[in-house]
Amino acid sequence: MLAPDRQICQHPSQKPDLSGAELAYPTRIDPLTSHSLMPKPPPIDQKLVEHLGELARISLPKERQTELRDKLQQIVDAFSALGEVNFEAGEDDATARTVTPADLRPDRAETPPDVTEVLANAPQVAADCFVVARVVEP
């Protein structure tokens, strides 16, 4: 690997100095044939939930964090189960079917609902718009 203090390229017009550099490139893994290579993901812990909360800029009480950790673990476990599927068999699911244009509803114009009807269940309204919490800091 390259030393952290060594720059490969300072400017796009300059050619990099790779003398003596050991570049390690990962080998490409085919996802259709490498199902047995999928590692078991680490369990979701409290530290990870707190970190995700910081990234999402949300604050959750401890009891909600526990609930979220359990739900995230269920999601991770569900995706991990895909690693156990044998994709090499090549057999289609008997219940799978192709959707054709005839299966879709006809596309027709409809009159949009009235603004008062749409805003009837809004917690807060201002100038005929939904009022929502700021999610981006100024």
N, CA, C and O atoms as a MOPAC input file, in Angstrom:
PM7 MOZYME 1SCF
protein

 N      0.84100 1    -1.18600 1     0.00000 1
 C      0.00000 1     0.00000 1     0.00000 1
 C      0.87900 1     1.23900 1     0.00000 1
 O      2.05400 1     1.18000 1     0.36000 1
 N      0.29800 1     2.36000 1    -0.40600 1
 C      1.02500 1     3.60900 1    -0.44200 1
 C      1.14900 1     4.20100 1     0.95500 1
 O      0.26700 1     4.03700 1     1.79700 1
 N      2.24800 1     4.88200 1     1.18000 1
 C      2.40900 1     5.57400 1     2.45100 1
 C      1.41500 1     6.71900 1     2.50700 1
 O      1.19000 1     7.37200 1     1.48800 1
 N      0.80200 1     6.99200 1     3.67200 1
 C     -0.21900 1     8.03500 1     3.76100 1
 C      0.30300 1     9.43200 1     3.43200 1
 O     -0.45900 1    10.29500 1     2.99600 1
 N      1.62400 1     9.65900 1     3.64400 1
 C      2.16400 1    10.98700 1     3.40100 1
 C      2.59400 1    11.19600 1     1.94900 1
 O      3.06100 1    12.27900 1     1.59700 1
 N      2.44600 1    10.19300 1     1.11700 1
 C      2.90700 1    10.27000 1    -0.26400 1
 C      1.73500 1    10.56800 1    -1.18800 1
 O      0.73700 1     9.84700 1    -1.19100 1
 N      1.85800 1    11.61300 1    -1.95800 1
 C      0.79800 1    11.96200 1    -2.89200 1
 C      1.08200 1    11.31500 1    -4.23600 1
 O      2.21500 1    11.33000 1    -4.71600 1
 N      0.05600 1    10.75100 1    -4.83200 1
 C      0.21800 1    10.13800 1    -6.15200 1
 C      0.11500 1    11.19700 1    -7.23500 1
 O      0.89600 1    11.17800 1    -8.18700 1
 N     -0.81900 1    12.10800 1    -7.11300 1
 C     -1.02700 1    13.09800 1    -8.15700 1
 C     -1.45900 1    14.41400 1    -7.51500 1
 O     -2.42400 1    14.45900 1    -6.75200 1
 N     -0.73200 1    15.48000 1    -7.83200 1
 C     -1.07300 1    16.76200 1    -7.24500 1
 C     -2.01800 1    17.55600 1    -8.12800 1
 O     -2.82000 1    18.33900 1    -7.61800 1
 N     -1.94600 1    17.37900 1    -9.41200 1
 C     -2.75500 1    18.15200 1   -10.34200 1
 C     -3.13700 1    17.24300 1   -11.49300 1
 O     -2.33700 1    16.39300 1   -11.88400 1
 N     -4.34300 1    17.39000 1   -12.05500 1
 C     -4.76100 1    16.50900 1   -13.14800 1
 C     -3.80900 1    16.50900 1   -14.34100 1
 O     -3.75300 1    15.52300 1   -15.07500 1
 N     -3.05200 1    17.60200 1   -14.55400 1
 C     -2.14700 1    17.63800 1   -15.70200 1
 C     -0.83300 1    16.90600 1   -15.43000 1
 O     -0.08900 1    16.60500 1   -16.36400 1
 N     -0.54000 1    16.61700 1   -14.15200 1
 C      0.69700 1    15.92200 1   -13.81700 1
 C      0.48000 1    14.42300 1   -13.82800 1
 O     -0.59200 1    13.93700 1   -13.46700 1
 N      1.49900 1    13.69300 1   -14.24300 1
 C      1.41600 1    12.24000 1   -14.23300 1
 C      1.78600 1    11.74200 1   -12.83700 1
 O      2.68700 1    12.29300 1   -12.20400 1
 N      1.11200 1    10.72400 1   -12.36200 1
 C      1.42200 1    10.22200 1   -11.02100 1
 C      2.76800 1     9.51100 1   -10.97600 1
 O      3.18800 1     8.89300 1   -11.95500 1
 N      3.44000 1     9.60400 1    -9.83200 1
 C      4.69200 1     8.89700 1    -9.59600 1
 C      4.36700 1     7.60900 1    -8.85700 1
 O      4.11200 1     7.61900 1    -7.65200 1
 N      4.38000 1     6.50400 1    -9.58500 1
 C      4.02200 1     5.22200 1    -8.98500 1
 C      5.24000 1     4.35100 1    -8.73400 1
 O      5.09500 1     3.15000 1    -8.50600 1
 N      6.42900 1     4.92100 1    -8.77100 1
 C      7.63500 1     4.12400 1    -8.57500 1
 C      7.65100 1     3.57200 1    -7.14900 1
 O      7.54100 1     4.32100 1    -6.17800 1
 N      7.78200 1     2.30300 1    -7.04600 1
 C      7.83700 1     1.66300 1    -5.74700 1
 C      6.50400 1     1.54100 1    -5.05100 1
 O      6.45200 1     1.06900 1    -3.91500 1
 N      5.42900 1     1.94800 1    -5.68600 1
 C      4.11300 1     1.88200 1    -5.05500 1
 C      3.51700 1     0.49600 1    -5.24800 1
 O      3.60500 1    -0.09300 1    -6.32600 1
 N      2.92500 1     0.00100 1    -4.21200 1
 C      2.21400 1    -1.27000 1    -4.29500 1
 C      0.73000 1    -0.96400 1    -4.29500 1
 O      0.16800 1    -0.60100 1    -3.26200 1
 N      0.09700 1    -1.10800 1    -5.44200 1
 C     -1.33200 1    -0.84200 1    -5.53800 1
 C     -2.08100 1    -2.16100 1    -5.44900 1
 O     -1.80000 1    -3.09600 1    -6.19800 1
 N     -3.01800 1    -2.22900 1    -4.54600 1
 C     -3.80600 1    -3.44500 1    -4.37100 1
 C     -5.20600 1    -3.18400 1    -4.89900 1
 O     -5.92000 1    -2.32900 1    -4.37600 1
 N     -5.60000 1    -3.91000 1    -5.92300 1
 C     -6.93700 1    -3.78800 1    -6.48100 1
 C     -7.73800 1    -5.02600 1    -6.10000 1
 O     -7.24300 1    -6.14400 1    -6.23900 1
 N     -8.96200 1    -4.84800 1    -5.62500 1
 C     -9.76100 1    -6.02800 1    -5.26900 1
 C    -10.14300 1    -6.80200 1    -6.52500 1
 O    -10.36100 1    -6.22000 1    -7.58800 1
 N    -10.22000 1    -8.10500 1    -6.38700 1
 C    -10.64800 1    -8.91500 1    -7.52200 1
 C    -12.15700 1    -8.82300 1    -7.64600 1
 O    -12.86500 1    -8.71400 1    -6.64500 1
 N    -12.64000 1    -8.86800 1    -8.86500 1
 C    -14.07500 1    -8.76800 1    -9.11400 1
 C    -14.73200 1   -10.09400 1    -8.76900 1
 O    -14.25600 1   -11.15800 1    -9.16400 1
 N    -15.82100 1   -10.02000 1    -8.03300 1
 C    -16.55500 1   -11.21200 1    -7.62800 1
 C    -17.89200 1   -11.20300 1    -8.35200 1
 O    -18.62700 1   -10.21700 1    -8.30600 1
 N    -18.19900 1   -12.29400 1    -9.01100 1
 C    -19.47800 1   -12.41400 1    -9.71100 1
 C    -20.55700 1   -12.73800 1    -8.69000 1
 O    -20.49200 1   -13.78400 1    -8.04500 1
 N    -21.56000 1   -11.85700 1    -8.52500 1
 C    -22.58000 1   -12.08900 1    -7.50000 1
 C    -23.46300 1   -13.29300 1    -7.79200 1
 O    -24.08800 1   -13.83600 1    -6.88100 1
 N    -23.52200 1   -13.71600 1    -9.04900 1
 C    -24.37900 1   -14.86100 1    -9.37700 1
 C    -23.71900 1   -16.19000 1    -9.06500 1
 O    -24.40600 1   -17.19600 1    -8.88700 1
 N    -22.40100 1   -16.21000 1    -8.99700 1
 C    -21.72400 1   -17.47300 1    -8.73100 1
 C    -21.00900 1   -17.48500 1    -7.38900 1
 O    -20.43600 1   -18.50700 1    -7.01000 1
 N    -21.02800 1   -16.38700 1    -6.66800 1
 C    -20.27200 1   -16.30800 1    -5.42300 1
 C    -21.17900 1   -16.23200 1    -4.19500 1
 O    -20.82500 1   -15.59900 1    -3.20000 1
 N    -22.34300 1   -16.87100 1    -4.25900 1
 C    -23.27100 1   -16.76500 1    -3.14300 1
 C    -22.71300 1   -17.34500 1    -1.84900 1
 O    -23.12900 1   -16.94100 1    -0.76300 1
 N    -21.78700 1   -18.27600 1    -1.94900 1
 C    -21.23700 1   -18.85700 1    -0.73100 1
 C    -20.15400 1   -17.96200 1    -0.11500 1
 O    -19.73400 1   -18.20700 1     1.01600 1
 N    -19.69200 1   -16.92100 1    -0.84000 1
 C    -18.64400 1   -16.05600 1    -0.34000 1
 C    -19.16500 1   -14.89500 1     0.49900 1
 O    -18.37200 1   -14.14700 1     1.07100 1
 N    -20.49500 1   -14.73000 1     0.58300 1
 C    -21.05100 1   -13.59900 1     1.31200 1
 C    -20.81600 1   -13.80500 1     2.80700 1
 O    -21.28900 1   -14.78300 1     3.38700 1
 N    -20.08000 1   -12.87800 1     3.42800 1
 C    -19.81800 1   -13.04100 1     4.86000 1
 C    -21.05900 1   -12.73400 1     5.68400 1
 O    -21.95400 1   -12.01100 1     5.24600 1
 N    -21.09200 1   -13.29300 1     6.87300 1
 C    -22.20600 1   -13.00600 1     7.77200 1
 C    -22.00000 1   -11.60200 1     8.31800 1
 O    -20.93600 1   -11.29700 1     8.85700 1
 N    -23.01200 1   -10.73700 1     8.18500 1
 C    -22.84200 1    -9.36000 1     8.65500 1
 C    -22.77100 1    -9.30600 1    10.17700 1
 O    -23.32600 1   -10.16000 1    10.86800 1
 N    -22.07900 1    -8.29000 1    10.68700 1
 C    -22.00600 1    -8.16800 1    12.14900 1
 C    -23.36300 1    -7.77900 1    12.70500 1
 O    -24.16700 1    -7.17400 1    11.99500 1
 N    -23.63300 1    -8.11000 1    13.95200 1
 C    -24.91700 1    -7.74200 1    14.54800 1
 C    -25.02700 1    -6.22000 1    14.72000 1
 O    -24.02800 1    -5.52100 1    14.89000 1
 N    -26.26000 1    -5.73900 1    14.67200 1
 C    -26.52200 1    -4.31600 1    14.88900 1
 C    -26.43600 1    -4.05500 1    16.39300 1
 O    -27.17700 1    -4.65300 1    17.17300 1
 N    -25.54100 1    -3.17300 1    16.79300 1
 C    -25.41400 1    -2.86000 1    18.21300 1
 C    -25.84000 1    -1.41700 1    18.48300 1
 O    -26.14800 1    -0.66100 1    17.56100 1
 N    -25.85100 1    -1.05600 1    19.76000 1
 C    -26.30600 1     0.26600 1    20.17700 1
 C    -25.43100 1     1.36800 1    19.59000 1
 O    -25.93000 1     2.43200 1    19.22500 1
 N    -24.13400 1     1.11500 1    19.50100 1
 C    -23.20000 1     2.11500 1    18.96600 1
 C    -23.52800 1     2.42400 1    17.49800 1
 O    -23.49700 1     3.58300 1    17.08300 1
 N    -23.83900 1     1.39000 1    16.72200 1
 C    -24.18200 1     1.59100 1    15.31600 1
 C    -25.49100 1     2.36600 1    15.17600 1
 O    -25.60300 1     3.24000 1    14.31600 1
 N    -26.47100 1     2.05700 1    16.00500 1
 C    -27.75700 1     2.77400 1    15.96900 1
 C    -27.54500 1     4.25100 1    16.29200 1
 O    -28.12800 1     5.11900 1    15.64300 1
 N    -26.72000 1     4.53600 1    17.28500 1
 C    -26.42600 1     5.92700 1    17.63500 1
 C    -25.71400 1     6.64000 1    16.49000 1
 O    -26.00600 1     7.80100 1    16.20100 1
 N    -24.77700 1     5.94200 1    15.83400 1
 C    -24.04900 1     6.52400 1    14.69900 1
 C    -25.00700 1     6.81200 1    13.54000 1
 O    -24.92200 1     7.87100 1    12.91800 1
 N    -25.90900 1     5.88600 1    13.24900 1
 C    -26.89000 1     6.10400 1    12.18300 1
 C    -27.80300 1     7.27600 1    12.52100 1
 O    -28.19400 1     8.03500 1    11.63500 1
 N    -28.14100 1     7.42500 1    13.79500 1
 C    -28.94900 1     8.56000 1    14.22800 1
 C    -28.23100 1     9.88100 1    14.00000 1
 O    -28.84500 1    10.86700 1    13.59200 1
 N    -26.91700 1     9.89700 1    14.26700 1
 C    -26.13400 1    11.11200 1    14.01200 1
 C    -26.09200 1    11.42100 1    12.52000 1
 O    -26.23400 1    12.57800 1    12.12300 1
 N    -25.89800 1    10.39700 1    11.69100 1
 C    -25.85400 1    10.61100 1    10.24700 1
 C    -27.18900 1    11.12800 1     9.72500 1
 O    -27.22700 1    11.98700 1     8.84500 1
 N    -28.27800 1    10.60200 1    10.27000 1
 C    -29.61500 1    11.02100 1     9.83300 1
 C    -30.06300 1    12.29200 1    10.54700 1
 O    -31.11100 1    12.85300 1    10.22800 1
 N    -29.27300 1    12.73800 1    11.50400 1
 C    -29.57900 1    13.93900 1    12.29100 1
 C    -30.92900 1    13.81700 1    12.99600 1
 O    -31.75300 1    14.73200 1    12.97800 1
 N    -31.12600 1    12.65300 1    13.61800 1
 C    -32.33000 1    12.43500 1    14.40400 1
 C    -31.91700 1    12.05400 1    15.82400 1
 O    -30.84200 1    11.49500 1    16.04400 1
 N    -32.76200 1    12.35800 1    16.75100 1
 C    -32.51700 1    12.01700 1    18.14300 1
 C    -33.63500 1    11.09300 1    18.59400 1
 O    -34.81200 1    11.44700 1    18.52400 1
 N    -33.26100 1     9.91300 1    19.05400 1
 C    -34.24300 1     8.94200 1    19.50900 1
 C    -34.01800 1     8.62200 1    20.97600 1
 O    -32.87500 1     8.50800 1    21.41700 1
 N    -35.10600 1     8.47600 1    21.74300 1
 C    -34.94300 1     8.02200 1    23.12600 1
 C    -34.41800 1     6.58400 1    23.14500 1
 O    -34.54100 1     5.86300 1    22.15400 1
 N    -33.84200 1     6.17300 1    24.26000 1
 C    -33.21900 1     4.84400 1    24.37600 1
 C    -34.18300 1     3.71100 1    24.03200 1
 O    -33.79000 1     2.74500 1    23.37900 1
 N    -35.46600 1     3.82000 1    24.47200 1
 C    -36.41100 1     2.72200 1    24.19000 1
 C    -36.70300 1     2.62100 1    22.68400 1
 O    -36.89000 1     1.52200 1    22.16300 1
 N    -36.74200 1     3.75900 1    21.99000 1
 C    -36.95000 1     3.74100 1    20.53100 1
 C    -35.70900 1     3.21600 1    19.82400 1
 O    -35.81800 1     2.57400 1    18.78000 1
 N    -34.51300 1     3.48400 1    20.39000 1
 C    -33.28300 1     2.97200 1    19.79700 1
 C    -33.25500 1     1.44700 1    19.85400 1
 O    -32.80600 1     0.78700 1    18.91700 1
 N    -33.73600 1     0.90300 1    20.95700 1
 C    -33.78800 1    -0.55500 1    21.08300 1
 C    -34.74400 1    -1.14400 1    20.05600 1
 O    -34.43800 1    -2.15200 1    19.41800 1
 N    -35.89500 1    -0.51500 1    19.89900 1
 C    -36.87800 1    -0.96300 1    18.90300 1
 C    -36.29300 1    -0.86300 1    17.48900 1
 O    -36.46400 1    -1.77500 1    16.68000 1
 N    -35.60800 1     0.23800 1    17.19500 1
 C    -35.00500 1     0.43100 1    15.87500 1
 C    -33.89400 1    -0.58100 1    15.63600 1
 O    -33.75300 1    -1.10000 1    14.52800 1
 N    -33.09800 1    -0.86500 1    16.67400 1
 C    -32.02100 1    -1.84400 1    16.53900 1
 C    -32.58800 1    -3.21800 1    16.17700 1
 O    -32.03500 1    -3.91400 1    15.32500 1
 N    -33.68200 1    -3.60400 1    16.81800 1
 C    -34.30500 1    -4.89400 1    16.51700 1
 C    -34.82600 1    -4.94000 1    15.07800 1
 O    -34.66600 1    -5.94700 1    14.38900 1
 N    -35.45000 1    -3.85000 1    14.62900 1
 C    -35.97000 1    -3.81300 1    13.25900 1
 C    -34.84400 1    -3.83200 1    12.23400 1
 O    -34.94100 1    -4.51200 1    11.21300 1
 N    -33.77900 1    -3.08800 1    12.50400 1
 C    -32.62800 1    -3.09600 1    11.59300 1
 C    -31.99700 1    -4.47800 1    11.52400 1
 O    -31.57400 1    -4.91700 1    10.45500 1
 N    -31.93300 1    -5.16600 1    12.66000 1
 C    -31.36800 1    -6.51200 1    12.67900 1
 C    -32.22000 1    -7.46200 1    11.84000 1
 O    -31.67900 1    -8.32300 1    11.14600 1
 N    -33.54800 1    -7.31700 1    11.89400 1
 C    -34.42800 1    -8.14300 1    11.07000 1
 C    -34.17400 1    -7.89500 1     9.58700 1
 O    -34.16000 1    -8.83400 1     8.79100 1
 N    -33.97200 1    -6.62800 1     9.21400 1
 C    -33.70400 1    -6.29000 1     7.81400 1
 C    -32.37900 1    -6.89000 1     7.35100 1
 O    -32.29600 1    -7.47400 1     6.27100 1
 N    -31.34800 1    -6.74000 1     8.17600 1
 C    -30.03100 1    -7.28600 1     7.83100 1
 C    -30.10400 1    -8.80300 1     7.70900 1
 O    -29.51700 1    -9.37800 1     6.79300 1
 N    -30.81500 1    -9.45500 1     8.62300 1
 C    -30.95600 1   -10.91100 1     8.57200 1
 C    -31.69400 1   -11.34900 1     7.30700 1
 O    -31.34600 1   -12.36500 1     6.70500 1
 N    -32.71000 1   -10.58700 1     6.90500 1
 C    -33.45800 1   -10.92600 1     5.69400 1
 C    -32.56000 1   -10.83900 1     4.46600 1
 O    -32.61400 1   -11.71200 1     3.60000 1
 N    -31.73300 1    -9.79700 1     4.38000 1
 C    -30.81800 1    -9.68000 1     3.24100 1
 C    -29.71800 1   -10.73100 1     3.31200 1
 O    -29.24500 1   -11.19600 1     2.27400 1
 N    -29.30700 1   -11.11000 1     4.50700 1
 C    -28.28300 1   -12.13900 1     4.65400 1
 C    -28.78100 1   -13.48300 1     4.14600 1
 O    -27.99500 1   -14.30600 1     3.67700 1
 N    -30.07600 1   -13.70100 1     4.23800 1
 C    -30.64500 1   -14.96100 1     3.75400 1
 C    -30.45300 1   -15.11600 1     2.24900 1
 O    -30.45600 1   -16.23400 1     1.73400 1
 N    -30.28700 1   -14.00100 1     1.54400 1
 C    -30.05300 1   -14.07900 1     0.10100 1
 C    -28.73500 1   -14.77800 1    -0.21300 1
 O    -28.57900 1   -15.35200 1    -1.29000 1
 N    -27.79700 1   -14.73300 1     0.71300 1
 C    -26.52400 1   -15.40500 1     0.50800 1
 C    -26.64200 1   -16.91500 1     0.49800 1
 O    -25.73800 1   -17.60500 1     0.02500 1
 N    -27.74100 1   -17.43600 1     1.01200 1
 C    -27.94100 1   -18.87800 1     1.06700 1
 C    -28.70100 1   -19.41200 1    -0.15000 1
 O    -28.85100 1   -20.62400 1    -0.30300 1
 N    -29.17600 1   -18.52100 1    -1.00600 1
 C    -29.93700 1   -18.93200 1    -2.18000 1
 C    -28.99100 1   -19.42300 1    -3.26200 1
 O    -27.96400 1   -18.79700 1    -3.52800 1
 N    -29.33200 1   -20.52800 1    -3.87700 1
 C    -28.52300 1   -21.07900 1    -4.95900 1
 C    -29.04200 1   -20.51700 1    -6.28000 1
 O    -30.06700 1   -20.97000 1    -6.79000 1
 N    -28.33600 1   -19.53200 1    -6.83100 1
 C    -28.75000 1   -18.91800 1    -8.07700 1
 C    -28.32100 1   -19.74000 1    -9.29100 1
 O    -28.77900 1   -19.49100 1   -10.40600 1
 N    -27.45300 1   -20.70900 1    -9.07600 1
 C    -26.94900 1   -21.50500 1   -10.19200 1
 C    -27.97500 1   -22.51300 1   -10.68600 1
 O    -27.83200 1   -23.02900 1   -11.79500 1
 N    -28.99100 1   -22.80800 1    -9.90900 1
 C    -29.99000 1   -23.78800 1   -10.31500 1
 C    -30.70700 1   -23.33800 1   -11.58100 1
 O    -31.04700 1   -24.16300 1   -12.42800 1
 N    -30.93800 1   -22.04700 1   -11.71300 1
 C    -31.52700 1   -21.50500 1   -12.93000 1
 C    -33.00100 1   -21.77900 1   -13.11000 1
 O    -33.54700 1   -21.48100 1   -14.17300 1
 N    -33.65600 1   -22.32600 1   -12.13100 1
 C    -35.08200 1   -22.60800 1   -12.27000 1
 C    -35.88600 1   -21.38600 1   -11.87100 1
 O    -35.55900 1   -20.69900 1   -10.90400 1
 N    -36.93300 1   -21.12600 1   -12.62300 1
 C    -37.80400 1   -20.00000 1   -12.31500 1
 C    -38.79300 1   -20.39200 1   -11.23100 1
 O    -39.13500 1   -21.56400 1   -11.07300 1
 N    -39.23300 1   -19.41700 1   -10.50600 1
 C    -40.26000 1   -19.61600 1    -9.49700 1
 C    -41.57200 1   -19.91200 1   -10.21700 1
 O    -41.92600 1   -19.21400 1   -11.16800 1
 N    -42.28500 1   -20.92500 1    -9.78100 1
 C    -43.52800 1   -21.31200 1   -10.45100 1
 C    -44.59700 1   -20.23500 1   -10.33700 1
 O    -45.49700 1   -20.16600 1   -11.17400 1
 N    -44.50800 1   -19.39400 1    -9.31400 1
 C    -45.52500 1   -18.36100 1    -9.13500 1
 C    -45.15300 1   -17.04900 1    -9.83400 1
 O    -45.97400 1   -16.13600 1    -9.92000 1
 N    -43.92400 1   -16.95800 1   -10.32700 1
 C    -43.50100 1   -15.72100 1   -10.97900 1
 C    -44.17600 1   -15.59400 1   -12.33300 1
 O    -44.39800 1   -16.58900 1   -13.02200 1
 N    -44.50300 1   -14.35300 1   -12.71300 1
 C    -45.08800 1   -14.12600 1   -14.01900 1
 C    -44.63100 1   -12.78200 1   -14.54000 1
 O    -44.24600 1   -11.89900 1   -13.77300 1
 N    -44.67600 1   -12.64100 1   -15.81300 1
 C    -44.26500 1   -11.40400 1   -16.45800 1
 C    -45.46400 1   -10.47600 1   -16.55900 1
 O    -46.55800 1   -10.89700 1   -16.93300 1
 N    -45.25200 1    -9.22200 1   -16.22600 1
 C    -46.30800 1    -8.22300 1   -16.32200 1
 C    -46.28200 1    -7.65700 1   -17.73600 1
 O    -45.23800 1    -7.23900 1   -18.23600 1
 N    -47.43300 1    -7.65300 1   -18.35700 1
 C    -47.56300 1    -7.11800 1   -19.71100 1
 C    -48.37500 1    -5.82700 1   -19.65300 1
 O    -49.03500 1    -5.57500 1   -18.64500 1
 N    -48.34700 1    -4.99900 1   -20.70100 1
 C    -49.15300 1    -3.77700 1   -20.70000 1
 C    -50.64800 1    -4.04300 1   -20.49100 1
 O    -51.35700 1    -3.19600 1   -19.94700 1
 N    -51.12200 1    -5.19900 1   -20.91400 1
 C    -52.53600 1    -5.52400 1   -20.72300 1
 C    -52.88800 1    -5.70200 1   -19.24500 1
 O    -54.04800 1    -5.55000 1   -18.86100 1
 N    -51.88100 1    -6.02700 1   -18.40700 1
 C    -52.11400 1    -6.20800 1   -16.97500 1
 C    -52.23700 1    -4.88100 1   -16.22700 1
 O    -52.73900 1    -4.85000 1   -15.10300 1
 N    -51.78800 1    -3.79500 1   -16.83500 1
 C    -51.79700 1    -2.49700 1   -16.17100 1
 C    -53.12800 1    -1.79600 1   -16.36300 1
 O    -53.84500 1    -2.05600 1   -17.32900 1
 N    -53.45000 1    -0.91500 1   -15.44700 1
 C    -54.69600 1    -0.15600 1   -15.56800 1
 C    -54.55600 1     0.84400 1   -16.70400 1
 O    -53.44300 1     1.25900 1   -17.03000 1
 N    -55.65000 1     1.22800 1   -17.29900 1
 C    -55.54800 1     2.23500 1   -18.36500 1
 C    -55.14400 1     3.59000 1   -17.78300 1
 O    -55.56500 1     3.95900 1   -16.68600 1
 N    -54.33200 1     4.31200 1   -18.52400 1
 C    -53.85500 1     5.61900 1   -18.07900 1
 C    -54.85700 1     6.67800 1   -18.51500 1
 O    -55.03300 1     6.92700 1   -19.70800 1
 N    -55.50300 1     7.29000 1   -17.54900 1
 C    -56.49900 1     8.30100 1   -17.89400 1
 C    -56.36000 1     9.48700 1   -16.94200 1
 O    -56.00100 1     9.32500 1   -15.77600 1
 N    -56.64400 1    10.65600 1   -17.45000 1
 C    -56.54300 1    11.86600 1   -16.65200 1
 C    -57.70100 1    11.93500 1   -15.67200 1
 O    -58.84100 1    11.61300 1   -16.00700 1
 N    -57.38900 1    12.35700 1   -14.46400 1
 C    -58.41200 1    12.52400 1   -13.44600 1
 C    -58.28300 1    13.92300 1   -12.85800 1
 O    -57.20500 1    14.51700 1   -12.86300 1
 N    -59.37400 1    14.42700 1   -12.36400 1
 C    -59.36800 1    15.73100 1   -11.72300 1
 C    -58.66400 1    15.60900 1   -10.37800 1
 O    -59.02200 1    14.74800 1    -9.57400 1
 N    -57.66200 1    16.45900 1   -10.11700 1
 C    -56.97000 1    16.36000 1    -8.82900 1
 C    -57.91100 1    16.73600 1    -7.68600 1
 O    -58.85000 1    17.50600 1    -7.88600 1
 N    -57.66600 1    16.19900 1    -6.48800 1
 C    -58.53000 1    16.53200 1    -5.35500 1
 C    -58.39000 1    18.00500 1    -4.97800 1
 O    -57.39100 1    18.65000 1    -5.29700 1
 N    -59.39900 1    18.51900 1    -4.30200 1
 C    -59.42000 1    19.90600 1    -3.86100 1
 C    -58.34600 1    20.11800 1    -2.78200 1
 O    -58.06700 1    19.20800 1    -2.00100 1
 N    -57.75100 1    21.30300 1    -2.73800 1
 C    -56.68800 1    21.61600 1    -1.78200 1
 C    -57.17100 1    21.42100 1    -0.34700 1
 O    -56.43400 1    20.88400 1     0.48000 1
 N    -58.38500 1    21.84300 1    -0.04200 1
 C    -58.89400 1    21.69500 1     1.32800 1
 C    -59.05500 1    20.22500 1     1.70200 1
 O    -58.86600 1    19.85000 1     2.85900 1
 N    -59.40200 1    19.40500 1     0.73100 1
 C    -59.53200 1    17.96200 1     0.97300 1
 C    -58.16900 1    17.33500 1     1.25400 1
 O    -58.04200 1    16.48200 1     2.13200 1
 N    -57.16000 1    17.75600 1     0.51200 1
 C    -55.81400 1    17.21700 1     0.69800 1
 C    -55.24600 1    17.64700 1     2.04900 1
 O    -54.61600 1    16.84700 1     2.74100 1
 N    -55.46500 1    18.89600 1     2.42500 1
 C    -54.89700 1    19.42900 1     3.66000 1
 C    -55.74100 1    19.14900 1     4.89900 1
 O    -55.38600 1    19.58500 1     5.99400 1
 N    -56.84500 1    18.43300 1     4.74600 1
 C    -57.75700 1    18.18900 1     5.86900 1
 C    -57.07800 1    17.44800 1     7.02000 1
 O    -57.38400 1    17.72300 1     8.18100 1
 N    -56.17300 1    16.52600 1     6.73600 1
 C    -55.52300 1    15.74100 1     7.79100 1
 C    -54.12600 1    16.23300 1     8.13900 1
 O    -53.41600 1    15.57700 1     8.90100 1
 N    -53.72200 1    17.37100 1     7.59700 1
 C    -52.38300 1    17.88800 1     7.87700 1
 C    -52.30300 1    18.40700 1     9.30400 1
 O    -53.22600 1    19.08200 1     9.76200 1
 N    -51.21200 1    18.10600 1    10.02200 1
 C    -51.07900 1    18.61900 1    11.38200 1
 C    -50.95300 1    20.14100 1    11.42500 1
 O    -51.49100 1    20.78900 1    12.32200 1
 N    -50.23300 1    20.71100 1    10.44200 1
 C    -50.08700 1    22.16100 1    10.36400 1
 C    -50.17200 1    22.59200 1     8.90800 1
 O    -49.66600 1    21.91200 1     8.01500 1
 N    -50.81900 1    23.73500 1     8.67800 1
 C    -50.99800 1    24.26300 1     7.32400 1
 C    -50.64600 1    25.74200 1     7.33900 1
 O    -50.96300 1    26.45900 1     8.28800 1
 N    -49.98300 1    26.19100 1     6.27300 1
 C    -49.69100 1    27.61900 1     6.10400 1
 C    -49.69000 1    27.92000 1     4.61100 1
 O    -48.98100 1    27.26600 1     3.84600 1
 N    -50.46200 1    28.88500 1     4.20200 1
 C    -50.54400 1    29.32300 1     2.79700 1
 C    -50.88100 1    28.15100 1     1.87900 1
 O    -50.25400 1    27.97300 1     0.83400 1
 N    -51.86500 1    27.36100 1     2.27000 1
 C    -52.30000 1    26.19400 1     1.49300 1
 C    -51.17000 1    25.19400 1     1.21900 1
 O    -51.12000 1    24.58400 1     0.15100 1
 N    -50.26900 1    25.03300 1     2.18800 1
 C    -49.16800 1    24.08500 1     2.07700 1
 C    -49.02300 1    23.32800 1     3.39500 1
 O    -49.45500 1    23.80400 1     4.44500 1
 N    -48.41600 1    22.15100 1     3.33000 1
 C    -48.07200 1    21.40200 1     4.53100 1
 C    -46.91500 1    22.10900 1     5.22200 1
 O    -46.00000 1    22.58400 1     4.55000 1
 N    -46.93500 1    22.18800 1     6.53900 1
 C    -45.81300 1    22.71000 1     7.31000 1
 C    -45.06800 1    21.50100 1     7.85000 1
 O    -45.64600 1    20.65300 1     8.53100 1
 N    -43.76600 1    21.43000 1     7.53600 1
 C    -42.94100 1    20.30600 1     7.98900 1
 C    -41.70500 1    20.85400 1     8.70800 1
 O    -41.32500 1    22.01200 1     8.53400 1
 N    -41.10500 1    20.00800 1     9.50300 1
 C    -39.89500 1    20.40100 1    10.23500 1
 C    -38.73300 1    20.54800 1     9.27000 1
 O    -38.63600 1    19.82400 1     8.27900 1
 N    -37.85800 1    21.48600 1     9.56700 1
 C    -36.66300 1    21.69000 1     8.76300 1
 C    -35.76900 1    20.46900 1     8.90500 1
 O    -35.52000 1    20.01400 1    10.02200 1
 N    -35.28100 1    19.93200 1     7.79300 1
 C    -34.40800 1    18.75700 1     7.84300 1
 C    -32.98600 1    19.08800 1     7.42500 1
 O    -32.08400 1    18.27000 1     7.60800 1
 N    -32.76900 1    20.26800 1     6.86900 1
 C    -31.43700 1    20.69600 1     6.47100 1
 C    -31.06600 1    21.89800 1     7.31100 1
 O    -31.81600 1    22.87200 1     7.38200 1
 N    -29.91700 1    21.83100 1     7.94100 1
 C    -29.48600 1    22.95400 1     8.76300 1
 C    -29.00500 1    24.08500 1     7.87900 1
 O    -28.35000 1    23.84300 1     6.86500 1
 N    -29.32200 1    25.32800 1     8.24900 1
 C    -28.88100 1    26.47200 1     7.41400 1
 C    -27.38700 1    26.68600 1     7.49900 1
 O    -26.85600 1    27.59700 1     6.86400 1

